[in-house]
Amino acid sequence: MKRWEWCLLGGLTLLALAVHTTFRIRGFGEQDEARLALYAIDWLEHGVFASDTYLNRTSPLYLLGLRFALSHGLSHADLPDAMNLVNAGFGALSVPPMFFLFRRLAGNGAHAFLGVGVYSVAPAYFYGQGYGMPHIPSLAFYLTSLACFGRWLAGDPSHKLALGAAALAISFAGALKADIALCGLAFPALVPCLTTPTPRRLLTACALPALGVAAALVLSRTCLPVATSTARFAAEWNEQFPFDLRALFDAGHGRITLYALGSVLWGAAAVALYACLARRGRSDTEVTRTRHLARLTGAWALPTVLFWGMIWAHAARHLAAALVPVALLVVVGTSSLLGAWPRTAAALFAVLVANYFSGDATSHPHRAGPRLFGSLEKMQTLTDHFMKSGVDFAEARAERKLLLGSGAVPYCEYAVIARARHFTRRITTPGTLWDLELDAAPPGTPGLVRIRRGPQATPERADPRFFVWNAETGAPP
């Protein structure tokens, strides 16, 4: 690499850190972030999880990290911002390995930088750096593993060390977010892109993603207090989130995938795919290279897109890792059509501007959307509402409280627990009805908080001893 590339890469990394640290969400960016915080607090307080869900199965290393931080002085009140800062930091750390991988695939630094720039404004990736969830740290390790594996394939002098680094990084990636394994086909697809396939290289390429899955399974079974077997849990998860082919053809559901990248960028990706596959008078070497890139993009992205596309509980962040190669495909395809990189850069800038204004701002990160800063403002407003709802509920003076709601329940539960000296939890109906018994230390802390999730009947509403609160509206029902 040339000196200007190192300088520009360092500048882009610092810029990413500055932008996402400045524009990160204040508070919990979504309900699953609040749930992860509650699981870590519950685990530290009682040695068990309140319930056995996919969050504590798919992200064992993330929960171990949260528990470690809480047990070494991180306060409950500082937990949301700490989680958000971690994601901003790992988002910046994902830039160098992404660049190194793109540079090896594209063959030059200019296209690699353009690819990083295009992906940096992909909504699924951009919003993911604004609040604390394990998918961005997992992506950073996953890209590191792929970049190191690419170096091993190239046969660099330090290639044995690179393979060890690739194995370690994919283990961290899988332990942070197990469904990164859906992008595992990128490893064998990378082999023909960089070298001649051999049985040894292909077996190594298949072993690395398998190692990531194994790390997640072993860590969850040995270090986390999970009660049921992995097989039983998988069956229960499939009952809760069954695959449904109709979801692939549902307009509202499909919009999540559309907005995870943006309609204009998806259109540019389709044109770029054609440009990479067509001969158009190019040399055989150039055609082979771009076709390998197109195959790599399909192997990397399609399993994730199809998997989550058939599940109604889909969110844009699920596609963050899958969309990485699409950005480079757009750059290389555009370059194949336009030639010189200044024309390619100008065309990509026009595409990104059009993509930014191709949709309205949204208030929910699950739906994402290309209007990045407008959406961040709306997301912050929604987060402020739910966080305030939690504080108001926690500070209301009452000996007994009843909390009703659905997605906003974790915000209020966190606000109550964060203020208590000690709490115990009694599950009546898993995921639906549970009690928190708290030490009444600060003024207004109740002795009992009963939580009813969903639209079920609530006999406590007629009991004058209960103060009733709706988590979604932030007011009594």
Residue pairs with C-beta under 8 A, 6 or more apart in sequence:
1 103
1 109
2 109
5 103
5 109
5 113
8 113
9 95
9 96
9 99
9 113
12 95
12 99
12 113
12 116
12 117
13 92
13 93
13 95
13 96
14 92
16 91
16 92
16 95
16 120
16 129
17 88
17 89
17 91
17 92
20 87
20 88
20 91
20 92
20 129
20 130
21 85
21 88
23 130
23 373
23 376
24 84
24 85
24 87
24 88
24 129
24 130
24 131
25 84
25 130
25 131
25 376
25 379
25 380
25 383
26 80
26 81
26 84
26 380
26 383
26 384
27 80
27 383
27 384
27 386
27 387
28 34
28 37
28 80
28 131
28 132
28 383
28 386
28 387
28 410
28 411
28 414
29 84
29 127
29 130
29 131
29 132
29 133
29 365
29 379
29 383
30 131
30 133
30 364
30 365
30 366
31 407
31 408
31 409
31 410
31 411
32 55
32 133
33 80
33 83
33 131
33 132
33 133
34 80
34 410
34 411
34 413
34 414
35 53
35 55
35 410
36 55
36 59
36 62
36 63
36 66
36 83
36 132
36 133
36 134
37 66
37 79
37 80
37 83
37 410
37 414
38 50
38 410
38 413
38 414
38 417
39 49
39 50
39 55
39 56
39 63
39 66
40 63
40 66
40 67
40 70
40 79
41 70
41 76
41 79
41 414
41 417
41 418
42 48
42 49
42 50
42 425
43 49
43 63
43 67
43 224
43 225
44 67
44 70
44 71
45 422
45 423
46 424
46 425
47 225
48 225
49 56
49 224
49 225
49 226
50 425
50 427
50 434
51 427
51 430
51 431
52 226
52 227
52 228
52 233
53 431
54 237
55 63
56 63
56 220
56 224
56 226
57 178
57 220
57 226
57 230
57 233
58 177
58 178
58 179
58 216
59 134
59 176
59 177
59 178
60 175
60 216
60 219
60 220
60 223
60 224
61 134
61 172
61 175
61 176
61 219
62 134
62 137
62 176
62 177
63 224
64 219
64 223
64 224
66 79
66 83
69 79
69 82
70 76
70 79
74 82
76 414
76 417
76 418
77 418
79 418
80 132
82 132
83 131
83 132
83 133
84 130
84 131
84 132
85 132
86 132
86 137
87 128
87 129
87 130
87 131
87 132
87 133
87 136
87 137
88 129
88 130
90 129
90 136
90 137
90 139
90 140
91 125
91 128
91 129
91 136
91 140
93 140
94 136
94 139
94 140
94 143
95 116
95 120
97 140
97 143
97 144
97 146
97 147
98 115
98 116
98 119
98 143
98 147
98 324
99 112
99 113
99 116
100 112
100 147
100 150
100 151
101 143
101 146
101 147
101 150
102 111
102 112
102 115
102 116
102 328
103 109
103 111
103 112
104 147
104 150
104 151
104 154
104 194
105 150
105 193
105 194
105 293
105 296
105 328
106 112
106 115
106 328
106 331
106 332
107 289
110 341
110 345
111 328
111 331
111 332
111 335
111 341
111 344
112 328
114 331
114 341
114 344
114 345
114 348
115 327
115 328
115 330
115 331
115 332
116 327
117 348
118 265
118 327
118 328
118 330
118 331
118 348
118 352
119 125
119 323
119 324
119 326
119 327
119 328
120 126
121 352
121 355
121 356
121 372
122 260
122 261
122 262
122 265
122 320
122 323
122 326
122 327
123 259
123 260
123 261
123 262
123 316
123 368
123 369
123 370
123 372
123 375
124 260
124 261
124 316
124 317
124 318
124 319
124 320
124 323
124 368
125 136
125 139
125 320
125 323
126 372
127 316
127 317
127 365
127 368
127 372
127 375
127 376
127 379
128 135
128 136
128 139
128 317
128 320
129 136
130 365
130 376
130 379
131 365
133 317
134 176
134 177
135 177
135 180
135 317
135 318
135 320
135 321
136 320
137 176
137 177
138 172
138 173
138 174
138 176
138 177
138 180
138 321
139 173
139 180
139 320
139 321
139 324
141 169
141 170
141 172
141 173
141 176
142 169
142 170
142 173
142 180
142 183
142 212
142 321
143 324
144 165
144 166
144 169
145 165
145 166
145 167
145 169
145 170
145 173
145 208
145 212
146 166
146 186
146 187
146 190
148 162
148 163
148 165
148 166
148 169
149 162
149 163
149 166
149 187
149 190
149 204
149 205
149 208
150 190
150 194
151 158
151 159
151 162
152 159
152 160
152 162
152 163
152 166
152 204
153 190
153 191
153 194
153 195
153 201
154 194
154 195
155 195
156 162
163 204
166 208
167 208
167 211
170 208
170 209
170 211
170 212
170 215
171 211
171 212
171 215
172 215
173 180
173 212
174 180
174 181
174 209
174 211
174 212
174 213
174 214
174 215
174 216
175 212
175 215
175 216
175 219
178 212
178 213
178 216
178 217
179 304
179 307
179 318
180 212
180 321
181 209
181 212
181 213
182 303
182 304
182 307
182 322
183 209
183 300
183 301
183 303
183 304
183 321
183 322
184 208
184 209
184 210
184 212
184 213
185 209
185 299
185 300
185 303
186 296
186 299
186 300
186 325
187 205
187 206
187 208
187 209
188 202
188 205
188 206
188 299
189 295
189 296
189 298
189 299
189 300
190 205
190 296
191 197
191 201
191 202
191 205
192 292
192 295
193 289
193 292
193 293
193 296
195 201
217 230
220 226
220 230
221 230
226 233
228 236
241 311
241 312
241 313
242 311
243 310
243 311
244 310
244 311
244 312
245 310
247 253
247 309
247 310
247 311
247 312
247 314
248 254
248 306
248 309
248 310
253 309
253 312
253 314
254 309
255 367
256 314
256 315
256 316
256 366
256 367
256 368
257 305
257 308
257 309
257 314
257 316
257 319
258 266
259 316
259 359
259 362
259 367
259 368
259 369
259 370
260 316
260 319
260 320
260 323
260 368
261 269
261 319
261 323
261 326
262 355
262 356
262 358
262 359
262 370
263 355
263 358
263 359
263 370
264 351
264 354
264 355
264 358
264 370
265 326
265 330
265 351
265 352
265 355
265 370
268 330
268 333
268 334
268 351
268 355
269 326
269 329
269 330
269 333
271 333
271 334
271 337
272 329
272 330
272 331
272 332
272 333
272 334
272 336
273 294
273 297
273 329
273 333
274 333
275 290
275 333
275 334
275 336
275 337
276 290
276 291
276 293
276 294
276 329
276 332
276 333
276 336
277 290
277 291
277 294
279 287
280 336
282 290
282 336
286 336
290 332
290 333
290 336
293 325
293 328
293 329
293 332
294 329
296 325
297 325
297 326
297 328
297 329
300 322
300 324
300 325
301 322
301 323
301 325
301 326
303 322
304 318
304 319
304 321
304 322
305 319
305 322
308 314
308 315
308 318
308 319
314 366
315 365
315 366
316 365
316 366
316 367
316 368
317 365
317 366
317 368
330 348
330 351
331 344
331 348
334 344
334 347
334 348
334 351
335 341
335 344
338 344
338 347
355 370
356 370
356 371
356 372
357 370
357 371
358 370
359 369
359 370
359 371
360 369
360 371
361 369
361 371
361 374
361 375
361 377
361 378
362 368
362 369
362 371
362 375
362 378
362 379
363 375
363 378
363 379
363 381
363 382
364 379
364 382
365 379
368 375
369 375
385 474
386 408
386 411
386 471
386 474
387 411
387 415
388 474
389 408
389 411
389 412
389 469
389 471
389 472
389 473
389 474
390 411
390 412
390 413
390 414
390 415
390 416
390 471
391 415
392 469
392 474
393 401
393 403
393 412
393 415
393 416
393 469
393 471
394 412
394 415
394 416
394 418
394 419
394 444
394 445
395 444
396 444
396 467
396 469
397 443
397 444
398 444
398 446
398 466
398 467
399 446
399 447
399 448
399 465
400 446
400 447
400 448
400 449
400 450
400 465
400 466
400 467
401 416
401 446
401 448
401 449
401 450
401 466
401 467
401 468
401 469
402 449
402 450
402 451
402 452
402 458
402 460
402 461
402 466
402 467
402 468
402 469
403 409
403 412
403 413
403 449
403 450
403 451
403 452
403 469
403 471
404 452
404 458
404 468
404 469
404 470
404 471
404 477
405 412
405 453
405 470
405 471
405 472
406 453
406 454
406 471
406 472
407 472
408 471
408 472
409 451
409 453
409 471
411 471
412 469
412 471
413 436
413 449
413 451
416 436
416 438
416 445
416 446
416 449
417 423
417 436
417 438
419 441
419 442
419 445
420 438
420 439
420 441
420 445
421 438
421 439
421 441
422 438
422 439
423 436
423 437
423 438
423 439
424 436
424 437
425 434
425 435
425 436
425 437
426 434
426 435
426 437
427 433
427 434
428 434
428 435
431 453
432 452
432 453
432 454
432 456
433 450
433 451
433 452
433 453
433 456
434 450
434 451
435 448
435 449
435 450
435 451
436 448
436 449
436 450
436 451
437 447
437 448
438 445
438 446
438 447
438 448
438 449
439 445
440 446
440 447
446 467
450 460
450 466
452 458
452 460
458 468
460 466
460 468
461 468
461 477
467 476
468 476
468 477
469 475
469 476
469 477
470 476
470 477
